[in-house]
Amino acid sequence: MNRYQELLDLIQTFQKDFEKFYQKGNKSAGTRVRKHMASLKRKAQEIRNEVQEVKAKMTGDEQSGGGEGA
């Protein structure tokens, strides 16, 4: 669950800028929100790639062990 905690921590760092932009109308905070969202997108892509690698590894392990019971 380390990746999950990384996402939570990352999102927590966005809170102040979200509040400043959406509640107080601070334009500079809006720019920072956009930067935060870009970093979230990069992190999400990183995790998606990792999930694909793990799935591929699992599939490879299943195929290599499939001949044991025959």
N, CA, C and O atoms as a GROMACS GRO file, in nm:
protein
  280
    1MET      N    1   0.081  -0.120   0.000
    1MET     CA    2   0.000   0.000   0.000
    1MET      C    3   0.086   0.126   0.000
    1MET      O    4   0.035   0.237   0.019
    2ASN      N    5   0.214   0.110  -0.021
    2ASN     CA    6   0.304   0.224  -0.020
    2ASN      C    7   0.266   0.325  -0.128
    2ASN      O    8   0.269   0.446  -0.103
    3ARG      N    9   0.231   0.278  -0.247
    3ARG     CA   10   0.193   0.369  -0.356
    3ARG      C   11   0.066   0.445  -0.321
    3ARG      O   12   0.053   0.563  -0.354
    4TYR      N   13  -0.026   0.379  -0.255
    4TYR     CA   14  -0.151   0.444  -0.213
    4TYR      C   15  -0.120   0.558  -0.116
    4TYR      O   16  -0.175   0.667  -0.128
    5GLN      N   17  -0.031   0.533  -0.022
    5GLN     CA   18   0.006   0.636   0.075
    5GLN      C   19   0.078   0.751   0.005
    5GLN      O   20   0.059   0.867   0.041
    6GLU      N   21   0.160   0.720  -0.094
    6GLU     CA   22   0.227   0.825  -0.172
    6GLU      C   23   0.125   0.917  -0.237
    6GLU      O   24   0.141   1.039  -0.236
    7LEU      N   25   0.020   0.858  -0.295
    7LEU     CA   26  -0.085   0.939  -0.358
    7LEU      C   27  -0.156   1.026  -0.255
    7LEU      O   28  -0.180   1.144  -0.279
    8LEU      N   29  -0.190   0.968  -0.141
    8LEU     CA   30  -0.257   1.045  -0.037
    8LEU      C   31  -0.171   1.162   0.009
    8LEU      O   32  -0.219   1.274   0.024
    9ASP      N   33  -0.044   1.135   0.031
    9ASP     CA   34   0.048   1.241   0.076
    9ASP      C   35   0.060   1.351  -0.029
    9ASP      O   36   0.060   1.470   0.004
   10LEU      N   37   0.069   1.310  -0.154
   10LEU     CA   38   0.080   1.407  -0.263
   10LEU      C   39  -0.044   1.497  -0.268
   10LEU      O   40  -0.032   1.619  -0.279
   11ILE      N   41  -0.159   1.437  -0.260
   11ILE     CA   42  -0.284   1.512  -0.267
   11ILE      C   43  -0.299   1.605  -0.147
   11ILE      O   44  -0.351   1.716  -0.160
   12GLN      N   45  -0.255   1.561  -0.031
   12GLN     CA   46  -0.262   1.646   0.088
   12GLN      C   47  -0.184   1.776   0.070
   12GLN      O   48  -0.223   1.880   0.124
   13THR      N   49  -0.075   1.769  -0.005
   13THR     CA   50   0.006   1.890  -0.025
   13THR      C   51  -0.065   1.993  -0.112
   13THR      O   52  -0.025   2.109  -0.117
   14PHE      N   53  -0.170   1.952  -0.182
   14PHE     CA   54  -0.242   2.043  -0.271
   14PHE      C   55  -0.347   2.127  -0.199
   14PHE      O   56  -0.391   2.229  -0.253
   15GLN      N   57  -0.387   2.088  -0.081
   15GLN     CA   58  -0.505   2.143  -0.015
   15GLN      C   59  -0.503   2.296  -0.002
   15GLN      O   60  -0.602   2.361  -0.036
   16LYS      N   61  -0.395   2.352   0.045
   16LYS     CA   62  -0.391   2.497   0.068
   16LYS      C   63  -0.411   2.575  -0.061
   16LYS      O   64  -0.484   2.674  -0.063
   17ASP      N   65  -0.346   2.531  -0.168
   17ASP     CA   66  -0.361   2.602  -0.295
   17ASP      C   67  -0.502   2.587  -0.352
   17ASP      O   68  -0.555   2.681  -0.411
   18PHE      N   69  -0.562   2.471  -0.335
   18PHE     CA   70  -0.701   2.452  -0.380
   18PHE      C   71  -0.793   2.549  -0.306
   18PHE      O   72  -0.878   2.613  -0.367
   19GLU      N   73  -0.776   2.558  -0.174
   19GLU     CA   74  -0.860   2.648  -0.095
   19GLU      C   75  -0.838   2.794  -0.135
   19GLU      O   76  -0.934   2.869  -0.150
   20LYS      N   77  -0.712   2.833  -0.152
   20LYS     CA   78  -0.683   2.971  -0.191
   20LYS      C   79  -0.745   3.006  -0.325
   20LYS      O   80  -0.795   3.116  -0.345
   21PHE      N   81  -0.741   2.910  -0.417
   21PHE     CA   82  -0.796   2.938  -0.550
   21PHE      C   83  -0.949   2.936  -0.550
   21PHE      O   84  -1.012   3.032  -0.594
   22TYR      N   85  -1.007   2.827  -0.502
   22TYR     CA   86  -1.152   2.810  -0.513
   22TYR      C   87  -1.231   2.893  -0.413
   22TYR      O   88  -1.343   2.934  -0.442
   23GLN      N   89  -1.176   2.917  -0.296
   23GLN     CA   90  -1.251   2.992  -0.195
   23GLN      C   91  -1.217   3.140  -0.193
   23GLN      O   92  -1.302   3.224  -0.162
   24LYS      N   93  -1.092   3.173  -0.226
   24LYS     CA   94  -1.050   3.313  -0.217
   24LYS      C   95  -1.023   3.377  -0.352
   24LYS      O   96  -1.002   3.498  -0.361
   25GLY      N   97  -1.025   3.295  -0.458
   25GLY     CA   98  -1.005   3.349  -0.593
   25GLY      C   99  -0.862   3.393  -0.624
   25GLY      O  100  -0.842   3.479  -0.710
   26ASN      N  101  -0.764   3.337  -0.556
   26ASN     CA  102  -0.625   3.372  -0.576
   26ASN      C  103  -0.574   3.310  -0.706
   26ASN      O  104  -0.566   3.188  -0.718
   27LYS      N  105  -0.541   3.395  -0.803
   27LYS     CA  106  -0.499   3.347  -0.935
   27LYS      C  107  -0.366   3.272  -0.931
   27LYS      O  108  -0.347   3.175  -1.004
   28SER      N  109  -0.275   3.317  -0.848
   28SER     CA  110  -0.145   3.249  -0.836
   28SER      C  111  -0.163   3.107  -0.783
   28SER      O  112  -0.095   3.014  -0.825
   29ALA      N  113  -0.256   3.093  -0.691
   29ALA     CA  114  -0.286   2.960  -0.638
   29ALA      C  115  -0.343   2.872  -0.750
   29ALA      O  116  -0.318   2.751  -0.752
   30GLY      N  117  -0.419   2.930  -0.842
   30GLY     CA  118  -0.473   2.856  -0.956
   30GLY      C  119  -0.362   2.799  -1.042
   30GLY      O  120  -0.371   2.685  -1.089
   31THR      N  121  -0.256   2.877  -1.062
   31THR     CA  122  -0.141   2.828  -1.138
   31THR      C  123  -0.076   2.711  -1.066
   31THR      O  124  -0.038   2.612  -1.128
   32ARG      N  125  -0.064   2.724  -0.936
   32ARG     CA  126  -0.005   2.614  -0.857
   32ARG      C  127  -0.094   2.491  -0.861
   32ARG      O  128  -0.043   2.379  -0.865
   33VAL      N  129  -0.225   2.510  -0.859
   33VAL     CA  130  -0.317   2.396  -0.869
   33VAL      C  131  -0.294   2.322  -1.000
   33VAL      O  132  -0.290   2.199  -1.002
   34ARG      N  133  -0.279   2.396  -1.108
   34ARG     CA  134  -0.252   2.333  -1.238
   34ARG      C  135  -0.122   2.254  -1.233
   34ARG      O  136  -0.115   2.144  -1.289
   35LYS      N  137  -0.019   2.308  -1.169
   35LYS     CA  138   0.108   2.236  -1.156
   35LYS      C  139   0.091   2.110  -1.070
   35LYS      O  140   0.147   2.005  -1.101
   36HIS      N  141   0.013   2.123  -0.965
   36HIS     CA  142  -0.015   2.006  -0.880
   36HIS      C  143  -0.084   1.897  -0.961
   36HIS      O  144  -0.050   1.779  -0.950
   37MET      N  145  -0.180   1.936  -1.041
   37MET     CA  146  -0.254   1.838  -1.120
   37MET      C  147  -0.162   1.770  -1.222
   37MET      O  148  -0.178   1.651  -1.250
   38ALA      N  149  -0.067   1.845  -1.277
   38ALA     CA  150   0.029   1.784  -1.370
   38ALA      C  151   0.117   1.682  -1.297
   38ALA      O  152   0.148   1.576  -1.352
   39SER      N  153   0.157   1.715  -1.175
   39SER     CA  154   0.239   1.619  -1.099
   39SER      C  155   0.158   1.496  -1.062
   39SER      O  156   0.211   1.385  -1.059
   40LEU      N  157   0.029   1.514  -1.034
   40LEU     CA  158  -0.058   1.401  -1.006
   40LEU      C  159  -0.072   1.311  -1.129
   40LEU      O  160  -0.072   1.189  -1.119
   41LYS      N  161  -0.082   1.374  -1.244
   41LYS     CA  162  -0.092   1.298  -1.370
   41LYS      C  163   0.035   1.215  -1.392
   41LYS      O  164   0.028   1.098  -1.430
   42ARG      N  165   0.151   1.276  -1.367
   42ARG     CA  166   0.278   1.203  -1.383
   42ARG      C  167   0.285   1.085  -1.285
   42ARG      O  168   0.327   0.975  -1.323
   43LYS      N  169   0.244   1.108  -1.160
   43LYS     CA  170   0.247   1.001  -1.060
   43LYS      C  171   0.151   0.889  -1.099
   43LYS      O  172   0.183   0.771  -1.084
   44ALA      N  173   0.032   0.926  -1.149
   44ALA     CA  174  -0.066   0.825  -1.190
   44ALA      C  175  -0.011   0.741  -1.305
   44ALA      O  176  -0.028   0.619  -1.306
   45GLN      N  177   0.056   0.805  -1.400
   45GLN     CA  178   0.113   0.731  -1.513
   45GLN      C  179   0.224   0.637  -1.465
   45GLN      O  180   0.236   0.524  -1.513
   46GLU      N  181   0.302   0.685  -1.371
   46GLU     CA  182   0.409   0.602  -1.314
   46GLU      C  183   0.350   0.476  -1.249
   46GLU      O  184   0.401   0.366  -1.267
   47ILE      N  185   0.243   0.494  -1.174
   47ILE     CA  186   0.179   0.381  -1.107
   47ILE      C  187   0.113   0.288  -1.209
   47ILE      O  188   0.120   0.166  -1.195
   48ARG      N  189   0.050   0.345  -1.312
   48ARG     CA  190  -0.011   0.262  -1.416
   48ARG      C  191   0.094   0.174  -1.482
   48ARG      O  192   0.071   0.055  -1.505
   49ASN      N  193   0.209   0.231  -1.513
   49ASN     CA  194   0.318   0.154  -1.575
   49ASN      C  195   0.366   0.043  -1.482
   49ASN      O  196   0.393  -0.069  -1.526
   50GLU      N  197   0.376   0.076  -1.354
   50GLU     CA  198   0.420  -0.024  -1.257
   50GLU      C  199   0.319  -0.140  -1.248
   50GLU      O  200   0.358  -0.256  -1.242
   51VAL      N  201   0.190  -0.106  -1.248
   51VAL     CA  202   0.086  -0.209  -1.243
   51VAL      C  203   0.097  -0.301  -1.364
   51VAL      O  204   0.086  -0.423  -1.351
   52GLN      N  205   0.118  -0.244  -1.481
   52GLN     CA  206   0.133  -0.325  -1.603
   52GLN      C  207   0.253  -0.418  -1.593
   52GLN      O  208   0.245  -0.534  -1.634
   53GLU      N  209   0.363  -0.368  -1.539
   53GLU     CA  210   0.482  -0.452  -1.523
   53GLU      C  211   0.455  -0.568  -1.427
   53GLU      O  212   0.495  -0.681  -1.454
   54VAL      N  213   0.388  -0.539  -1.317
   54VAL     CA  214   0.358  -0.644  -1.219
   54VAL      C  215   0.264  -0.747  -1.281
   54VAL      O  216   0.283  -0.868  -1.262
   55LYS      N  217   0.163  -0.700  -1.354
   55LYS     CA  218   0.070  -0.793  -1.419
   55LYS      C  219   0.143  -0.881  -1.520
   55LYS      O  220   0.117  -1.001  -1.529
   56ALA      N  221   0.233  -0.822  -1.596
   56ALA     CA  222   0.308  -0.899  -1.695
   56ALA      C  223   0.396  -1.004  -1.627
   56ALA      O  224   0.409  -1.116  -1.675
   57LYS      N  225   0.453  -0.966  -1.515
   57LYS     CA  226   0.536  -1.059  -1.438
   57LYS      C  227   0.452  -1.175  -1.385
   57LYS      O  228   0.495  -1.290  -1.389
   58MET      N  229   0.331  -1.143  -1.336
   58MET     CA  230   0.241  -1.247  -1.286
   58MET      C  231   0.201  -1.342  -1.397
   58MET      O  232   0.197  -1.464  -1.376
   59THR      N  233   0.171  -1.290  -1.512
   59THR     CA  234   0.133  -1.372  -1.627
   59THR      C  235   0.250  -1.462  -1.668
   59THR      O  236   0.230  -1.579  -1.699
   60GLY      N  237   0.370  -1.407  -1.668
   60GLY     CA  238   0.488  -1.484  -1.701
   60GLY      C  239   0.513  -1.596  -1.602
   60GLY      O  240   0.554  -1.705  -1.640
   61ASP      N  241   0.490  -1.569  -1.475
   61ASP     CA  242   0.508  -1.672  -1.371
   61ASP      C  243   0.406  -1.784  -1.387
   61ASP      O  244   0.440  -1.901  -1.370
   62GLU      N  245   0.282  -1.750  -1.419
   62GLU     CA  246   0.177  -1.852  -1.437
   62GLU      C  247   0.208  -1.942  -1.557
   62GLU      O  248   0.188  -2.063  -1.551
   63GLN      N  249   0.257  -1.882  -1.663
   63GLN     CA  250   0.286  -1.961  -1.784
   63GLN      C  251   0.406  -2.053  -1.763
   63GLN      O  252   0.408  -2.166  -1.813
   64SER      N  253   0.506  -2.006  -1.690
   64SER     CA  254   0.624  -2.090  -1.670
   64SER      C  255   0.595  -2.205  -1.574
   64SER      O  256   0.663  -2.308  -1.582
   65GLY      N  257   0.499  -2.192  -1.485
   65GLY     CA  258   0.468  -2.297  -1.390
   65GLY      C  259   0.354  -2.385  -1.436
   65GLY      O  260   0.315  -2.475  -1.362
   66GLY      N  261   0.301  -2.365  -1.552
   66GLY     CA  262   0.183  -2.436  -1.598
   66GLY      C  263   0.207  -2.581  -1.635
   66GLY      O  264   0.111  -2.658  -1.642
   67GLY      N  265   0.331  -2.622  -1.657
   67GLY     CA  266   0.358  -2.759  -1.700
   67GLY      C  267   0.377  -2.857  -1.586
   67GLY      O  268   0.402  -2.974  -1.611
   68GLU      N  269   0.366  -2.814  -1.463
   68GLU     CA  270   0.397  -2.901  -1.350
   68GLU      C  271   0.292  -3.010  -1.328
   68GLU      O  272   0.329  -3.122  -1.293
   69GLY      N  273   0.165  -2.983  -1.348
   69GLY     CA  274   0.064  -3.081  -1.316
   69GLY      C  275   0.033  -3.178  -1.428
   69GLY      O  276  -0.048  -3.269  -1.409
   70ALA      N  277   0.093  -3.163  -1.543
   70ALA     CA  278   0.055  -3.243  -1.658
   70ALA      C  279   0.127  -3.373  -1.668
   70ALA      O  280   0.104  -3.450  -1.761
   0.00000   0.00000   0.00000
